[in-house]
Amino acid sequence: MIEKGVQIKEPKGKLGVLLVGLGAVSTTFIAGVEAIKRGLAAPIGSLAEIGTIRLGKRTEARVPRIRKFVPLAEMDDLVFGAWDPFEDDAYTAAEKAGVLEKDLLRELKPMLEQIRPMRAVFDSRYVKKLDGTYIKQGKTHWDLAQQLTDDILQFQVENQADRLVMIWCGSTEIFLEEGPVHRTLEAFEKGLRASDPGIPSSMIYAYAALKLGIPFANGAPNLTLDVPALRELAQQNQVPICGKDFKTGQTLMKTIIAPGLKARLLGLSGWFSTNILGNRDGEVLDDPGSFKTKEESKLSVLEYILQPQLYPELYKDFYHKVRINYYPPRKDNKEGWDNIDIFGWLGYPMQVKIDFLCRDSILAAPIVLDLVLFLDLAKRSKMYGIQEWLSFYFKSPMTLPELYPEHDLFIQLMKLKNTLRHLKGEEPITHLGLDYYDQ
Ligand SMILES: NC(=O)c1ccc[n+]([C@@H]2O[C@H](COP(=O)([O-])OP(=O)(O)OC[C@H]3O[C@@H](n4cnc5c(N)ncnc54)[C@H](O)[C@@H]3O)[C@@H](O)[C@H]2O)c1
């Protein structure tokens, strides 16, 4: 529920950013924010920082920056905390991730070195390729959740943070499905006490955050928030939540290209996507359990965008295949190939080939920044539960169970901006435009 023109609390004081996982994405995000604060770089890719929003009619020429339109926390007010099952500080972790140039990292070293991870809630049953040892010991999942709560409260005091946001930037867990332990908050809390194997580490973090009223975003394709028990907790404690799986790389391209093909009613007979990447994420995804979680997240996109049930002659039986191959020499610099077999007028076939030499974490870091700033805005605006307007950032956007997710990037952007207009009491923009011609 979002009230139109609601009173938004001003973002005073520090905003604590709690990152689960201090790997490639997290360190690229933190180092990026620090570099931008020092004037060494620009926040390219961040809608919150450099995006604009049109207000009113085209003739009014009112197009402020989003940051000037809604009250967002300043980058200077962000403070960072993280958990990881490896003890490396943010400088060492960033060096190992190999995303950013050594010269830039050296310049930021004094700051990055100070960010040391807290011991993680980690269980290698859910992430089979990692054997991290910097982990919490607890008799039950419940104990572990309490230890996370203590970490959070201590972080808040030490950093004098006024507000907090938590983002899952940890590894992809194995594929899990909703079971009885997830159905209600009561069953879930019982499950925590009994260390039910249906509750993976990511859910313990999410539980600790929501219990304290801290907004949570899920950057991985894990089940995490997608269960009734945690949605219930978010509703009960009035906490904004969103997910899942940051939309970067190949899926970003898919949600740019597919709406265009559909708009022009070009048919699709097959879409083959393959990737090579060599970062730790790629290594984790080399495990079939973790890959299945990712695959599910990547596959659904085309079905929803193309709507084969409405356009059977164009999209009924298209073949969709997604492959991820771990290839260490490429590190974080992924290469994604797409071969798209389409057909046009009279069924004549055509092909589109995409070779995207992308940088995974460079695409993900501004998403993390925007989610931090917008989730904090949501919380101050009394918005809670699933934040569908943040679908723009995710491969598998969360929705209420009875709704299908919106995957089209352009509809997602319109939804996001209309939500901001609504929040500030401005009219949504429908692009109807008839009124210009009525006069
Ligand atoms: N980079 C992208 O473009 C992108 C896009 C979509 C989703 N993602 C997802 O974001 C996540 C992070 O990606 P990355 O490239 O930074 O991966 P990464 O492997 O470099 O970093 C993940 C970190 O999480 C840590 N971790 C694992 N389990 C943990 C736990 N239980 N508690 C705390 N820390 C834990 C790992 O030790 C590792 O340091 C992955 O799940 C990935 O699938 C990334």
The ligand as a Tripos MOL2 file, in Angstrom:
@<TRIPOS>MOLECULE
LIG
   44    48     1     0     0
SMALL
NO_CHARGES

@<TRIPOS>ATOM
      1 N1         27.6390  -10.0500  -10.5230 N.am      1 LIG1
      2 C1         26.4800  -10.0760  -11.0690 C.2       1 LIG1
      3 O1         26.2880   -9.4990  -12.1090 O.2       1 LIG1
      4 C2         25.3620  -10.7990  -10.4400 C.ar      1 LIG1
      5 C3         24.1260  -10.7820  -11.0710 C.ar      1 LIG1
      6 C4         23.0510  -11.4300  -10.4980 C.ar      1 LIG1
      7 C5         23.2060  -12.0690   -9.2980 C.ar      1 LIG1
      8 N2         24.4210  -12.1170   -8.7180 N.ar      1 LIG1
      9 C6         24.5170  -12.8550   -7.4780 C.3       1 LIG1
     10 O2         25.0760  -12.0360   -6.4910 O.3       1 LIG1
     11 C7         25.8120  -12.8490   -5.5960 C.3       1 LIG1
     12 C8         27.1940  -12.2410   -5.4190 C.3       1 LIG1
     13 O3         27.9140  -12.3030   -6.6420 O.3       1 LIG1
     14 P1         29.4910  -12.1100   -6.6160 P.3       1 LIG1
     15 O4         29.9310  -12.0680   -8.0250 O.co2     1 LIG1
     16 O5         29.8570  -11.0130   -5.7020 O.co2     1 LIG1
     17 O6         29.9450  -13.4950   -5.9910 O.3       1 LIG1
     18 P2         31.2360  -13.7830   -5.1000 P.3       1 LIG1
     19 O7         31.3850  -15.2600   -5.1040 O.co2     1 LIG1
     20 O8         32.3940  -12.9540   -5.5230 O.co2     1 LIG1
     21 O9         30.8050  -13.2480   -3.6660 O.3       1 LIG1
     22 C9         29.8960  -13.9120   -2.8610 C.3       1 LIG1
     23 C10        30.4410  -13.9010   -1.4570 C.3       1 LIG1
     24 O10        29.4370  -14.4100   -0.5920 O.3       1 LIG1
     25 C11        30.0820  -15.1520    0.4060 C.3       1 LIG1
     26 N3         29.0810  -16.0040    1.0400 N.ar      1 LIG1
     27 C12        28.5990  -17.1910    0.6270 C.ar      1 LIG1
     28 N4         27.6960  -17.6630    1.5200 N.ar      1 LIG1
     29 C13        27.6170  -16.7390    2.5010 C.ar      1 LIG1
     30 C14        26.8750  -16.6660    3.7050 C.ar      1 LIG1
     31 N5         26.0320  -17.6390    4.0630 N.pl3     1 LIG1
     32 N6         27.0380  -15.5860    4.5010 N.ar      1 LIG1
     33 C15        27.8930  -14.5810    4.1340 C.ar      1 LIG1
     34 N7         28.6190  -14.6180    3.0200 N.ar      1 LIG1
     35 C16        28.4760  -15.6780    2.2020 C.ar      1 LIG1
     36 C17        31.2000  -15.8560   -0.3320 C.3       1 LIG1
     37 O11        32.2160  -16.2980    0.5290 O.3       1 LIG1
     38 C18        31.6660  -14.7780   -1.2890 C.3       1 LIG1
     39 O12        32.7150  -14.0010   -0.7420 O.3       1 LIG1
     40 C19        25.8260  -14.2560   -6.1860 C.3       1 LIG1
     41 O13        24.8180  -15.0340   -5.5890 O.3       1 LIG1
     42 C20        25.4720  -14.0250   -7.6180 C.3       1 LIG1
     43 O14        24.8300  -15.1380   -8.2210 O.3       1 LIG1
     44 C21        25.4950  -11.4830   -9.2420 C.ar      1 LIG1
@<TRIPOS>BOND
     1     1     2 1
     2     2     3 2
     3     2     4 1
     4     4     5 ar
     5     4    44 ar
     6     5     6 ar
     7     6     7 ar
     8     7     8 ar
     9     8     9 1
    10     8    44 ar
    11     9    10 1
    12     9    42 1
    13    10    11 1
    14    11    12 1
    15    11    40 1
    16    12    13 1
    17    13    14 1
    18    14    15 2
    19    14    16 1
    20    14    17 1
    21    17    18 1
    22    18    19 2
    23    18    20 1
    24    18    21 1
    25    21    22 1
    26    22    23 1
    27    23    24 1
    28    23    38 1
    29    24    25 1
    30    25    26 1
    31    25    36 1
    32    26    27 ar
    33    26    35 ar
    34    27    28 ar
    35    28    29 ar
    36    29    30 ar
    37    29    35 ar
    38    30    31 1
    39    30    32 ar
    40    32    33 ar
    41    33    34 ar
    42    34    35 ar
    43    36    37 1
    44    36    38 1
    45    38    39 1
    46    40    41 1
    47    40    42 1
    48    42    43 1
@<TRIPOS>SUBSTRUCTURE
     1 LIG1         1 GROUP 0 **** ****
